[in-house]
Amino acid sequence: MKSIPLHTVPTTLGETPEMMQAIVIRKEREGEPMKSMVVEEVPVPELGPNEVLVLVMAAGVNFNGVWAGQGKPVSVFRMHKEPYHIAGSDASGIVWKVGKEVRRWKVGDEVVIHCNQSCGQCPECNGYDPMACSEQKIWGYETSWGSFAQFTKVQAQQLVHKPTQLGWEEAASYGLTYFTAYRMLVGRAQVKPGDNVLVWGAAGGLGIFALQICKILGANAIAVVSSPDKYDLVKSLGATGVINRKEFAFGFKPNETPAETKKRMDETKRLGAEIRKLTDGRDPDVVFEHVGQETFPASVFLCKRFGKIVICGATSGFDLSFDVRYLWMRQKEILGSHFANAYQAERANELVVSGKIKPVLDQVFDFAETAHAHQLMMENKHKGKLGIRIQAPNP
Ligand SMILES: NC(=O)c1ccc[n+]([C@@H]2O[C@H](COP(=O)([O-])OP(=O)(O)OC[C@H]3O[C@@H](n4cnc5c(N)ncnc54)[C@H](OP(=O)(O)O)[C@@H]3O)[C@@H](O)[C@H]2O)c1
């Protein structure tokens, strides 16, 4: 069989075509998503002994697809040796073929894919945390063969069961951001009942799950968003208070004058007072960070004494500048966090299977519109998550 059409599930389960359609990024066209992400026909990848080929029913859009297309801050072609890059770190699908060592999964299983890959053989993988493996990589970003294709190649340990109550697009939409938020709040910051948690970007991919996790943990989530049309969404997900960041000029800009720094600090203090109105006068025990340069100085300042700032990203810039006196004199902690290990992904997935955590799928696009969906994300014109329908026959 040479190829299969889009939006179909072949009746010959497990029979693998030679070629597949994929959204391909090439070094020579790195740039904005509309330029860099192009539909091409490429060979279906070969499997190693511990790998699984999955028929991709739907894929989820993440910011790392924007970074991959742009080649910034680092080109993906410095991370792997493949001649082209297939992005995509979220998918739902059907196990189509398994490597000869795979025992936990069989052809026909319906699955969701988590995006952490590691060697599986080192002491870190086997007794500590696969995120500490020296070969740890994010599938579909630091590796090729991601989810924006008819088939994807993954390690067997990357699979979790698809929640049966969810459609394919919803099932493809939560893994990367939800499992990341789970590790940040449950694993790294160890949020406790009654904690106040300041959640930047609360209506975005990470934020929608941070709010739901806080609610389950009995913590109060203070949601920060940039427009009132996001208030209803974040409240419905459990936010106990909402702040519109556009009403406060706390954002850090490189090369500020002393007068600008003073203005920013005054506005940050005003923001702190607004937060305390929502928390019975208390500063946040935990700040959920992923915005980076613009918000980080405020995050360090606003966090309470002995509090924690947990950070996994830097949408507005990774070169952070902040007044460190607020960190050491008030004995705060900064915790780096990155995706999740397979155990955390499995535990977090159980909460979706049982219906306690729900995906927030804002829009679904057709396979051919994958670049457009990434463009919307780059321009911050979305809420919640964006999905891509690939082999699923109907929306
Ligand atoms: N390390 C990891 O494992 C990991 C995993 C997932 C994501 N990330 C990173 O985390 C970041 C966020 O991911 P995401 O999926 O949540 O993205 P997203 O869906 O775009 O949401 C981010 C939210 O941040 C807010 N935001 C954007 N620019 C801002 C600014 N200058 N100041 C304050 N808020 C701003 C926006 O909300 P408002 O405009 O409403 O405020 C936006 O909705 C990305 O950089 C991503 O690469 C890292």
The ligand as an SDF file (V2000), in Angstrom:
LIG
                    3D

 48 52  0  0  0  0  0  0  0  0999 V2000
    8.7680   23.3060   29.7750 N   0  0  0  0  0  0  0  0  0  0  0  0
    7.6470   22.7400   29.4570 C   0  0  0  0  0  0  0  0  0  0  0  0
    7.5120   21.5310   29.6270 O   0  0  0  0  0  0  0  0  0  0  0  0
    6.5210   23.5440   28.8970 C   0  0  0  0  0  0  0  0  0  0  0  0
    5.2700   22.9380   28.7060 C   0  0  0  0  0  0  0  0  0  0  0  0
    4.2070   23.7220   28.2120 C   0  0  0  0  0  0  0  0  0  0  0  0
    4.4330   25.0540   27.8680 C   0  0  0  0  0  0  0  0  0  0  0  0
    5.6780   25.5940   28.0270 N   0  0  0  0  0  0  0  0  0  0  0  0
    5.9010   27.0030   27.6720 C   0  0  0  0  0  0  0  0  0  0  0  0
    5.0390   27.8020   28.4840 O   0  0  0  0  0  0  0  0  0  0  0  0
    4.5840   28.9270   27.7570 C   0  0  0  0  0  0  0  0  0  0  0  0
    3.0550   28.9910   27.7940 C   0  0  0  0  0  0  0  0  0  0  0  0
    2.5060   27.8420   27.1550 O   0  0  0  0  0  0  0  0  0  0  0  0
    0.9390   27.7490   26.9220 P   0  0  0  0  0  0  0  0  0  0  0  0
    0.6740   26.4890   26.1850 O   0  0  0  0  0  0  0  0  0  0  0  0
    0.2240   28.0090   28.1830 O   0  0  0  0  0  0  0  0  0  0  0  0
    0.7380   28.9740   25.9100 O   0  0  0  0  0  0  0  0  0  0  0  0
   -0.5690   29.7970   25.5730 P   0  0  0  0  0  0  0  0  0  0  0  0
   -1.7320   28.8930   25.3270 O   0  0  0  0  0  0  0  0  0  0  0  0
   -0.1550   30.7760   24.5170 O   0  0  0  0  0  0  0  0  0  0  0  0
   -0.9070   30.5880   26.9210 O   0  0  0  0  0  0  0  0  0  0  0  0
   -0.0100   31.5000   27.4780 C   0  0  0  0  0  0  0  0  0  0  0  0
   -0.7760   32.6620   28.0880 C   0  0  0  0  0  0  0  0  0  0  0  0
    0.1850   33.5650   28.6190 O   0  0  0  0  0  0  0  0  0  0  0  0
   -0.3700   34.8700   28.5770 C   0  0  0  0  0  0  0  0  0  0  0  0
    0.6610   35.7830   28.1010 N   0  0  0  0  0  0  0  0  0  0  0  0
    1.2110   35.8570   26.8770 C   0  0  0  0  0  0  0  0  0  0  0  0
    2.0840   36.8690   26.8060 N   0  0  0  0  0  0  0  0  0  0  0  0
    2.0780   37.4560   28.0310 C   0  0  0  0  0  0  0  0  0  0  0  0
    2.7560   38.5640   28.5940 C   0  0  0  0  0  0  0  0  0  0  0  0
    3.6240   39.2760   27.8920 N   0  0  0  0  0  0  0  0  0  0  0  0
    2.5100   38.8880   29.8980 N   0  0  0  0  0  0  0  0  0  0  0  0
    1.6170   38.1700   30.6240 C   0  0  0  0  0  0  0  0  0  0  0  0
    0.9290   37.1170   30.1370 N   0  0  0  0  0  0  0  0  0  0  0  0
    1.1740   36.7730   28.8570 C   0  0  0  0  0  0  0  0  0  0  0  0
   -1.5580   34.8690   27.6210 C   0  0  0  0  0  0  0  0  0  0  0  0
   -2.7340   35.0720   28.3730 O   0  0  0  0  0  0  0  0  0  0  0  0
   -3.3520   36.5370   28.5950 P   0  0  0  0  0  0  0  0  0  0  0  0
   -3.0560   37.3290   27.3420 O   0  0  0  0  0  0  0  0  0  0  0  0
   -4.8240   36.2740   28.8030 O   0  0  0  0  0  0  0  0  0  0  0  0
   -2.6990   37.0960   29.8320 O   0  0  0  0  0  0  0  0  0  0  0  0
   -1.5900   33.4330   27.0840 C   0  0  0  0  0  0  0  0  0  0  0  0
   -2.9040   32.9310   27.0190 O   0  0  0  0  0  0  0  0  0  0  0  0
    5.1590   28.7900   26.3430 C   0  0  0  0  0  0  0  0  0  0  0  0
    6.3330   29.5900   26.2790 O   0  0  0  0  0  0  0  0  0  0  0  0
    5.5080   27.3250   26.2400 C   0  0  0  0  0  0  0  0  0  0  0  0
    6.5660   27.0820   25.3350 O   0  0  0  0  0  0  0  0  0  0  0  0
    6.7120   24.8720   28.5400 C   0  0  0  0  0  0  0  0  0  0  0  0
  1  2  1  0
  2  3  2  0
  2  4  1  0
  4  5  1  0
  4 48  2  0
  5  6  2  0
  6  7  1  0
  7  8  2  0
  8  9  1  0
  8 48  1  0
  9 10  1  0
  9 46  1  0
 10 11  1  0
 11 12  1  0
 11 44  1  0
 12 13  1  0
 13 14  1  0
 14 15  2  0
 14 16  1  0
 14 17  1  0
 17 18  1  0
 18 19  2  0
 18 20  1  0
 18 21  1  0
 21 22  1  0
 22 23  1  0
 23 24  1  0
 23 42  1  0
 24 25  1  0
 25 26  1  0
 25 36  1  0
 26 27  1  0
 26 35  1  0
 27 28  2  0
 28 29  1  0
 29 30  1  0
 29 35  2  0
 30 31  1  0
 30 32  2  0
 32 33  1  0
 33 34  2  0
 34 35  1  0
 36 37  1  0
 36 42  1  0
 37 38  1  0
 38 39  2  0
 38 40  1  0
 38 41  1  0
 42 43  1  0
 44 45  1  0
 44 46  1  0
 46 47  1  0
M  CHG  2   8   1  16  -1
M  END
$$$$
